[in-house]
Each structure stands twice: as structure tokens, then as C-alpha cells.
Amino acid sequence: MVAKALDVTPQLVLRVVGKLG
């Protein structure tokens, strides 16, 4: 579960940064 979270989190961060940027 932790490994999955670490794999998904970066994608969410990139999407948020893309919206803000």
C-alpha cells in the first residue's frame, strides 16, 4: 500500500503543479 502511494503521489503532484503553473 505504501509503495502504491509513493507511485501515485508524484503523478498527483505533477497534475497540481501543472494546474498552478
C-alpha positions as CSV (number, residue, x, y, z in Angstrom):
1,M,0.0,0.0,0.0
2,V,2.9,2.4,0.8
3,A,4.6,1.5,-2.4
4,K,1.5,2.3,-4.3
5,A,1.0,5.6,-2.6
6,L,4.6,6.5,-3.4
7,D,3.9,5.6,-7.0
8,V,0.7,7.6,-7.3
9,T,1.7,10.7,-5.3
10,P,4.2,12.1,-7.8
11,Q,1.6,11.9,-10.5
12,L,-0.9,13.9,-8.4
13,V,1.8,16.5,-7.6
14,L,2.7,16.9,-11.3
15,R,-1.0,17.4,-12.1
16,V,-1.4,20.1,-9.3
17,V,1.8,21.9,-10.4
18,G,0.6,21.8,-14.0
19,K,-2.7,23.5,-13.0
20,L,-0.9,26.1,-10.8
21,G,1.8,26.7,-13.4
